[in-house]
Amino acid sequence: FKGFHANARMRHIGARPLDKARMSEAATVVDLLAGWGQKWVAIDVVVENLLDSCWKDAQFYYVSRHRPDIESPQAGYHFTPGTPLAVRGVLTLKW
C-alpha cells in the first residue's frame, strides 16, 4: 500500500458440539491494523483482541487424569486460551 491504510477484523467462533453432548463457548474477537507505507517501506501497528475478550481458542471435552492425587480419570473441559490484548509493531522493507 502507498500512504495510510487501516482495517478492522472481527472473527466470531460460534458454539459447537463437543463429546458427550457438551457445547463449546462462543467467542468474538476484534483486531485492528493501521499503518503507513511507501514504495520500499511500510510501518504497521497491530492491536490484537482490541476489546480484551477472555476467549478459548481450542476447546475439548474428554476424560483425563488432571492431577496425580485423583485415583480415577474424570471427564472435563480442556482448552487453549485465546490471544490476550496485545500490541505489535511491524516494519517491512521491500527491495
Order of alpha helices (4+ residues) and beta strands (2+ residues): beta-beta-beta-beta-beta-beta
